[in-house]
Amino acid sequence: MRKVRLPTPPLARQVVVVAASLGVAVLCGAPLGGQAQEAAPGEGLVAGVVHDAAGNEIASVEVTVPGTPIRVLSDGRGAFLLRHVPLGPAMIRLRRLGFVPRTLEVRVDTVFSLPVDVALETLPIRLATVQVRAARRVYTGYMADFNRRKDSNNGGRFITREQIDSLRPYRTTDLLRRIPGMSFTPMQGGSSTAVRVRGQRCAPLIWIDGTPAASAYFDPDLIDPRAIAGIEIYSGIGTVPPALTGPMMTSACGTVAIWTRIPDPRPKRPKGESMKGDPRHAALRLAALVDSLQVYTVSQVDQAAALDTLAQFAPLFPDELRRSRQAGLVVAEFVVDADGHVEPATVGVVTSTHPLFTAAVDSALSGAVFTPAMLAGRAVRQLVQLPVHFVPPGTSKDD
């Protein structure tokens, strides 16, 4: 079987003067993390940013200086830094799956200038763009009432699962301490904590998954924060929604409603195999698989992999970004196996405008189903890149 190689464009004759130093500290701005970098005598630094034609930064671009062992990968913001580059003219090569490789001539001089700005041309290996529109929200599932009340801003205070994940609390009361006006008093020798809302002398009514707790005081710390999906707090009976109003004025001293998580039936990725981590290792593995013909690109197969039209791929628009009406783009990269499933260990990010958008796509890919690529009548593994556009509410036309 003949191996198909990506075309290499002609050498770009553009000459760029980049920062260098003869033993003097050089500050190269954002790509260097804002820190001074030392260059040995006769050597310099080449800093730059790689992006696509639309200006989206590209992660995991391999940047090398031919004839030397110098080799780095661009970070999640497309930034790279080459150290120990000999002074004078030099070539740098940039390569990433899904983009036309590029060779650039630079001159490492003793005069400081702006970092190199490099645009790469996209190759046709991407799937059709998926749009996630933040239209009027439909509330479903066992957390529907919680989400409806949270979005309506009806006077309560809300703690979401995303906030719990970011705070990583040890106890449930660690979460409640972030709510203004809450007070906490040790009781029973310090084994439990009495919670009060806004100076009330009596305990708030505590609900667990829509059911009021026992008539005796319920200690919220009996519930592991890792098991909580959301919490809503109301300071007095005047703000408590009817669904959380207890009998006989039991809500007079406030209400705390705790919603616990239900098990996720989808298989979880092993630790370290998530788009939220550093995607550069996954990109290197993919390049090696493509080079060895263990994985094919769209130009090497008879029928390309595609999203199964009978299965729904629907990333959720993050609440925080939906409320701020923020648009976004994520280009996910992964291998679709011969059975039409995403190989978790290969999932990475080419570009992303926000970590919450990345997380939404990552979660949706766990259940995504594809029609596999076909080559010579058999199903094969294929590398794909899937662009996902997040369109905020009120946008009149597709991007």
C-alpha positions as CSV (number, residue, x, y, z in Angstrom):
1,M,0.0,0.0,0.0
2,R,1.5,3.3,-1.0
3,K,1.9,5.8,1.8
4,V,0.4,9.3,1.1
5,R,2.4,12.1,2.3
6,L,1.3,15.7,3.0
7,P,2.6,18.2,0.5
8,T,5.2,20.7,1.6
9,P,4.8,24.2,0.3
10,P,7.6,26.2,-1.2
11,L,9.9,27.9,1.3
12,A,8.6,31.2,2.5
13,R,11.2,33.7,1.6
14,Q,10.1,36.1,4.3
15,V,13.0,37.1,6.6
16,V,12.1,37.9,10.2
17,V,14.5,39.4,12.6
18,V,14.0,37.8,16.1
19,A,15.3,38.5,19.5
20,A,18.8,37.3,20.4
21,S,21.5,38.1,23.0
22,L,25.2,37.9,23.5
23,G,24.9,36.8,27.1
24,V,22.3,39.5,27.9
25,A,18.9,38.8,29.3
26,V,16.1,39.3,26.7
27,L,12.4,39.8,27.5
28,C,10.3,38.5,24.7
29,G,6.8,39.2,26.0
30,A,3.8,36.8,26.4
31,P,5.2,33.7,24.7
32,L,8.1,33.6,27.2
33,G,5.7,33.9,30.2
34,G,6.9,37.5,30.9
35,Q,10.3,36.3,32.3
36,A,13.8,37.2,31.2
37,Q,15.5,34.4,29.3
38,E,19.3,34.0,29.1
39,A,21.1,33.2,25.9
40,A,24.6,31.9,25.8
41,P,27.3,33.8,23.7
42,G,26.7,33.2,20.0
43,E,23.1,32.0,20.6
44,G,19.7,33.6,20.6
45,L,16.0,33.0,21.2
46,V,13.2,32.6,18.7
47,A,9.8,33.2,20.1
48,G,6.6,33.1,18.2
49,V,2.9,32.3,18.0
50,V,1.2,29.9,15.6
51,H,-2.4,30.4,14.4
52,D,-4.7,29.4,11.6
53,A,-6.1,31.7,8.9
54,A,-8.9,32.8,11.2
55,G,-6.5,33.8,13.9
56,N,-7.2,30.9,16.3
57,E,-4.1,29.8,18.1
58,I,-2.9,26.3,17.3
59,A,-1.7,24.0,20.1
60,S,0.9,21.2,19.7
61,V,2.6,22.5,16.6
62,E,6.1,20.9,16.3
63,V,8.7,23.6,15.8
64,T,12.2,22.6,14.8
65,V,15.5,24.1,13.6
66,P,16.8,21.7,10.8
67,G,20.3,20.4,11.4
68,T,20.0,20.9,15.2
69,P,18.4,19.0,18.0
70,I,16.2,22.0,18.8
71,R,12.6,21.0,18.9
72,V,9.6,22.3,20.9
73,L,5.8,22.1,20.8
74,S,3.5,25.2,20.9
75,D,1.4,25.4,24.0
76,G,-2.4,25.8,24.3
77,R,-2.1,29.5,23.2
78,G,0.0,28.6,20.2
79,A,3.1,30.1,21.7
80,F,6.6,28.6,21.3
81,L,10.1,29.4,22.4
82,L,13.3,28.1,20.7
83,R,16.4,28.4,22.8
84,H,20.1,28.1,21.8
85,V,19.6,29.1,18.2
86,P,22.9,30.1,16.6
87,L,23.1,33.7,15.6
88,G,22.6,34.6,12.0
89,P,20.2,33.2,9.4
90,A,18.3,30.1,10.4
91,M,15.4,28.0,9.2
92,I,12.5,27.0,11.4
93,R,10.0,24.3,10.4
94,L,6.5,24.0,11.7
95,R,4.4,20.9,11.4
96,R,1.1,19.7,12.8
97,L,-1.5,17.2,11.7
98,G,-4.3,18.9,9.9
99,F,-2.2,21.8,8.6
100,V,0.2,22.3,5.7
101,P,3.8,22.2,7.0
102,R,5.7,25.4,6.7
103,T,9.3,26.4,6.6
104,L,10.3,29.9,7.6
105,E,13.6,31.8,7.2
106,V,14.5,33.9,10.2
107,R,17.5,35.9,11.2
108,V,18.6,35.8,14.8
109,D,20.1,39.2,15.4
110,T,21.2,41.2,18.5
111,V,18.4,43.6,18.0
112,F,15.2,42.9,19.9
113,S,11.9,42.8,17.9
114,L,8.4,41.3,18.2
115,P,8.0,37.5,18.3
116,V,7.4,35.7,15.0
117,D,3.8,35.4,13.9
118,V,3.1,32.3,11.8
119,A,-0.1,31.3,10.1
120,L,-0.7,27.7,9.0
121,E,-3.0,26.6,6.2
122,T,-5.7,24.1,7.2
123,L,-5.8,20.7,5.4
124,P,-9.1,19.1,4.5
125,I,-9.3,16.5,7.3
126,R,-12.0,18.2,9.4
127,L,-15.5,17.1,9.8
128,A,-18.4,19.4,9.1
129,T,-18.7,22.1,11.8
130,V,-21.2,21.4,14.6
131,Q,-23.0,24.4,16.0
132,V,-24.2,24.6,19.6
133,R,-26.8,27.3,19.8
134,A,-27.7,28.7,23.2
135,A,-31.4,29.1,22.5
136,R,-34.1,29.3,25.1
137,R,-33.2,26.7,27.6
138,V,-35.3,23.6,28.0
139,Y,-35.2,22.3,31.6
140,T,-35.2,18.5,31.8
141,G,-34.0,15.8,34.2
142,Y,-34.1,15.6,37.9
143,M,-32.2,18.9,38.2
144,A,-34.8,20.8,36.1
145,D,-36.3,22.7,39.0
146,F,-32.9,23.7,40.4
147,N,-31.7,25.0,37.0
148,R,-35.0,26.9,36.4
149,R,-34.9,28.6,39.7
150,K,-31.2,29.4,39.3
151,D,-31.7,31.0,35.9
152,S,-34.8,33.0,37.0
153,N,-32.8,34.8,39.8
154,N,-35.6,34.6,42.2
155,G,-33.8,35.6,45.4
156,G,-32.0,32.4,46.2
157,R,-28.3,31.7,46.3
158,F,-27.0,28.8,44.2
159,I,-23.9,26.6,44.2
160,T,-23.4,24.6,41.0
161,R,-21.4,21.4,40.4
162,E,-18.9,23.4,38.3
163,Q,-18.2,25.7,41.3
164,I,-17.8,22.6,43.6
165,D,-15.3,21.1,41.2
166,S,-13.3,24.3,41.1
167,L,-13.4,24.8,44.9
168,R,-12.7,21.2,45.9
169,P,-14.1,21.6,49.4
170,Y,-13.4,19.2,52.2
171,R,-16.8,19.6,53.8
172,T,-20.2,20.7,52.6
173,T,-20.2,23.6,55.1
174,D,-17.0,24.8,53.4
175,L,-19.3,25.6,50.5
176,L,-22.0,27.2,52.6
177,R,-19.4,29.5,54.2
178,R,-19.1,31.3,50.8
179,I,-22.7,32.5,51.1
180,P,-23.0,36.0,52.7
181,G,-24.8,36.0,56.0
182,M,-24.3,32.4,56.9
183,S,-23.1,31.5,60.4
184,F,-21.7,28.3,61.8
185,T,-21.4,27.1,65.4
186,P,-19.8,23.8,66.6
187,M,-22.2,21.5,68.4
188,Q,-22.1,18.2,70.3
189,G,-18.5,18.6,71.2
190,G,-17.5,19.7,67.8
191,S,-18.6,16.6,65.9
192,S,-21.2,18.6,63.9
193,T,-21.9,22.1,62.9
194,A,-25.0,24.2,63.5
195,V,-25.9,26.3,60.4
196,R,-27.8,29.5,60.6
197,V,-29.1,31.9,57.9
198,R,-28.7,35.6,58.4
199,G,-28.6,35.7,62.2
200,Q,-31.7,33.4,62.7
201,R,-31.8,31.7,66.0
202,C,-33.4,28.5,64.6
203,A,-32.0,26.1,62.0
204,P,-33.0,26.3,58.3
205,L,-35.1,23.6,56.8
206,I,-32.8,21.3,54.9
207,W,-34.1,19.4,51.9
208,I,-32.3,16.4,50.3
209,D,-33.3,15.7,46.6
210,G,-36.6,17.4,47.0
211,T,-37.6,15.8,50.3
212,P,-37.3,17.6,53.7
213,A,-34.9,16.0,56.1
214,A,-36.0,14.6,59.4
215,S,-37.6,16.9,61.9
216,A,-34.4,16.9,64.0
217,Y,-31.5,19.1,62.8
218,F,-29.7,17.6,59.8
219,D,-25.9,18.2,59.6
220,P,-25.0,19.1,56.0
221,D,-21.5,17.7,56.6
222,L,-23.0,14.2,56.6
223,I,-23.1,14.5,52.8
224,D,-19.7,14.3,50.9
225,P,-19.3,17.4,48.7
226,R,-18.2,15.1,45.9
227,A,-21.7,13.6,45.9
228,I,-23.5,17.0,45.5
229,A,-24.8,18.2,42.2
230,G,-26.1,21.6,43.5
231,I,-27.2,23.6,46.5
232,E,-29.8,26.4,46.8
233,I,-30.1,28.6,49.8
234,Y,-33.0,30.9,50.8
235,S,-32.7,33.4,53.7
236,G,-36.3,33.5,54.8
237,I,-39.8,32.2,54.1
238,G,-40.6,35.2,51.8
239,T,-38.0,34.0,49.3
240,V,-38.6,30.2,49.5
241,P,-40.2,28.8,46.4
242,P,-43.5,26.9,47.0
243,A,-41.9,23.6,46.1
244,L,-39.4,24.0,49.0
245,T,-41.8,25.4,51.6
246,G,-42.2,23.0,54.5
247,P,-45.3,22.5,56.7
248,M,-46.1,24.5,59.7
249,M,-43.7,27.4,59.0
250,T,-40.7,25.2,59.1
251,S,-39.1,27.4,56.4
252,A,-39.3,30.5,58.6
253,C,-35.6,30.4,59.4
254,G,-34.5,29.8,55.8
255,T,-34.1,26.8,53.6
256,V,-31.1,24.9,52.3
257,A,-31.9,22.4,49.4
258,I,-29.1,19.9,48.6
259,W,-29.3,18.0,45.3
260,T,-27.1,14.9,45.0
261,R,-25.5,13.5,41.9
262,I,-26.8,10.5,40.0
263,P,-24.3,8.0,38.5
264,D,-23.2,8.8,35.0
265,P,-23.8,5.7,32.9
266,R,-21.2,6.7,30.3
267,P,-17.8,5.1,30.6
268,K,-15.1,7.4,32.1
269,R,-11.8,8.0,30.5
270,P,-8.7,6.8,32.4
271,K,-6.9,9.4,34.3
272,G,-4.8,11.7,32.1
273,E,-6.9,11.0,29.0
274,S,-8.9,14.2,28.9
275,M,-8.9,17.3,26.7
276,K,-8.6,19.3,29.8
277,G,-5.0,18.2,30.2
278,D,-1.9,19.0,28.1
279,P,-2.9,17.9,24.6
280,R,0.6,17.9,23.2
281,H,1.4,14.3,24.2
282,A,-1.7,13.1,22.3
283,A,-0.7,15.1,19.3
284,L,2.7,13.4,19.2
285,R,1.1,10.0,19.5
286,L,-1.3,10.8,16.6
287,A,1.5,11.9,14.4
288,A,3.4,8.7,15.0
289,L,0.3,6.6,14.3
290,V,-0.3,8.4,11.0
291,D,3.3,8.1,10.0
292,S,3.2,4.4,10.6
293,L,-0.1,3.9,8.8
294,Q,-1.8,2.6,11.9
295,V,-4.2,5.5,11.6
296,Y,-5.3,7.1,8.3
297,T,-6.2,10.6,7.3
298,V,-9.2,11.6,5.1
299,S,-7.1,11.7,2.0
300,Q,-6.0,8.0,2.5
301,V,-9.4,6.4,2.8
302,D,-12.2,5.6,0.4
303,Q,-15.0,6.8,2.7
304,A,-14.2,9.2,5.5
305,A,-15.5,8.9,9.0
306,A,-18.6,11.0,9.8
307,L,-20.9,11.7,12.7
308,D,-23.7,9.1,12.8
309,T,-26.9,11.0,11.9
310,L,-29.0,8.7,14.1
311,A,-27.0,9.5,17.2
312,Q,-27.1,12.9,18.8
313,F,-23.9,14.8,19.5
314,A,-25.0,17.7,21.5
315,P,-22.4,19.5,23.7
316,L,-24.1,21.6,26.4
317,F,-23.6,25.4,26.2
318,P,-21.9,26.3,29.6
319,D,-24.3,28.2,31.8
320,E,-21.7,30.8,32.8
321,L,-20.8,31.6,29.1
322,R,-24.4,31.5,28.0
323,R,-25.3,34.1,30.6
324,S,-22.5,36.3,29.4
325,R,-23.5,35.7,25.8
326,Q,-20.0,34.6,24.9
327,A,-19.4,32.8,21.6
328,G,-16.7,30.2,21.2
329,L,-14.9,27.6,19.1
330,V,-13.3,24.3,19.9
331,V,-11.6,22.1,17.3
332,A,-11.3,18.7,18.8
333,E,-8.9,16.1,17.4
334,F,-9.2,12.3,17.9
335,V,-9.2,8.9,16.3
336,V,-12.4,7.2,15.3
337,D,-11.9,3.4,15.5
338,A,-13.1,0.7,13.2
339,D,-16.3,0.4,15.3
340,G,-17.2,4.1,15.0
341,H,-16.2,5.1,18.5
342,V,-13.8,7.8,19.7
343,E,-10.6,6.4,21.1
344,P,-10.3,8.2,24.5
345,A,-6.5,8.2,24.7
346,T,-6.2,10.1,21.4
347,V,-8.5,13.0,22.2
348,G,-6.9,16.4,22.2
349,V,-7.5,20.0,21.2
350,V,-6.2,21.9,18.2
351,T,-7.7,25.2,19.3
352,S,-10.1,26.4,22.0
353,T,-11.4,29.8,23.0
354,H,-12.3,28.9,26.6
355,P,-11.7,25.9,28.9
356,L,-15.4,25.6,29.6
357,F,-16.2,25.1,25.9
358,T,-13.4,22.5,25.9
359,A,-14.9,20.7,28.8
360,A,-18.4,20.7,27.1
361,V,-17.0,19.1,23.9
362,D,-14.9,16.7,25.9
363,S,-18.0,15.5,27.8
364,A,-20.1,15.1,24.7
365,L,-17.4,13.1,22.9
366,S,-17.7,10.3,25.5
367,G,-21.0,9.3,23.9
368,A,-20.4,10.3,20.3
369,V,-21.0,7.7,17.6
370,F,-19.5,7.8,14.1
371,T,-19.7,5.8,10.9
372,P,-16.2,4.5,10.6
373,A,-13.9,5.2,7.7
374,M,-13.7,2.6,4.9
375,L,-10.6,1.5,3.0
376,A,-10.6,-1.3,0.4
377,G,-13.9,-2.6,1.8
378,R,-13.0,-2.7,5.4
379,A,-13.4,-0.3,8.3
380,V,-10.2,1.4,9.5
381,R,-9.1,3.9,12.1
382,Q,-9.1,7.5,11.0
383,L,-7.9,10.8,12.4
384,V,-10.5,13.5,12.4
385,Q,-10.8,17.1,13.6
386,L,-14.2,18.2,14.7
387,P,-14.9,22.0,14.9
388,V,-17.7,22.9,17.3
389,H,-19.0,26.5,17.2
390,F,-20.9,27.8,20.3
391,V,-23.4,30.4,19.3
392,P,-24.8,32.6,22.1
393,P,-28.5,33.5,22.5
394,G,-29.7,36.3,20.3
395,T,-27.4,35.6,17.4
396,S,-29.5,36.1,14.3
397,K,-27.4,34.1,11.8
398,D,-24.9,31.3,11.8
399,D,-21.2,32.0,11.9
